[in-house]
Amino acid sequence: MRKWFLLLTLVALIATNSSLRAQVLLPVPDSLRVINFRVTDYYSHEPIGLAHVMNITQKKGCISDLLGYFSIPFKLGDSLSITAIGYHTKHVLNWGQFNKDTLFYELTLTPKVYQIEEVKISRFSTYDRFLREFANLKLTKTRVTEQQEVIQLYFLKITKGLNLRNLPQPTMGLSFGKDWYQKQNEKVAEAIEKDRKKRIADRKFNAGIVSSLTGLTGNELQEFMEYLKFDENFIITSTDYEIRERILDRFKEFETIKKGKNNTKK
C-alpha cells in the first residue's frame, strides 16, 4: 500500500513540473493590449483635449478627454496617428516600448506656426481727412482713361487757335468754362464742409444734452426742441457753455409760456 502511495505522488510531481515548463516555454499572446496615454503641448506641457487618435493598423480610434487622457488597443507593430487643431500630426510606432501596466505614457504635440500677412495702418486719423484724401485719390489710369485724355488734349489744341468770343453759349457737348472734373471736386469739397459743420453742430447741440439740462423727455422734449430752433452758425461759433446757458434761458421762457397756456385753458 505504501509503495502505491509513493508511486502516485511521484507521478503527480512529474505532471506538475511538465505543466509549469509548458507555461514558461509557450506564453499566451496578449491580444487585448490596451495602453493609456496623455496628449500634452510640447512647450507648455498643458493637456490637449479632444485630440483625434487613430490606430491605423487596427483601424480603431478614440478622442482624448479634456485633460488629454485616452486609452486605445495598441499591440506590437501597430502605428498610431494623433491629430489636434493647431498642432502638427504625430505618428507613433509600437516596437515594444509600451507596457499596459504603466499608469500612462505622455505624448507631446508640436504647435503649428501660422504665417500672418502684414497689417497696414491707415493714415486717415480723422473722418474729415479720410473724405479729403478720398476726394483727391489718384487711381491708376486705365487704357480707356488714357485714350480719353489724348482726345481731350487734341480738342484743347484745336480750340486754342479759334476765336470763341462770338460763339453762342453751348448747351451740350464741350464746355469752355470750368471743366467737369473741377466742378465735381468743388461739389465734393462743398459736401465735405457741409457734413463737417453738421457733425460739429450735432455734437454740441442734441436732444441728449437738452434732456440732461431740462429733464424733459418724449413729446415735451420734442416740443421744446422745436421751440429752440438754434441756428447752425450760432452752434458752431458758440462755446459749449454759451449753448447750455442759452438752452436754460429759453427753457425758462418755455415754462412761462406753458404755464400761461394752462391758466388760459382753466
Secondary structure, 3 states (H helix, E strand, C coil): CHHHHHHHHHHHHHHHHHHHHHHHHCCCCCCCCEEEEEEEECCCCCECCCCEEEECCCCEEEECCCCCEEEEECCCCCEEEEECCCECCEEEECCCCCCCCCCCEEEEECECCCCCCCCCCCCCCCHHHHHHHHHCCCCCCCHHHHHHHHHHHHHHHHHHCCCCCCCCCCCCCCCCCCCHHHHHHHHHHHHHHHHHHHHHHHHHCCHHHHHHHHCCCHHHHHHHHHHHCCCHHHHHHCCHHHHHHHHHHHHHHHHHHHHHHHHHHC
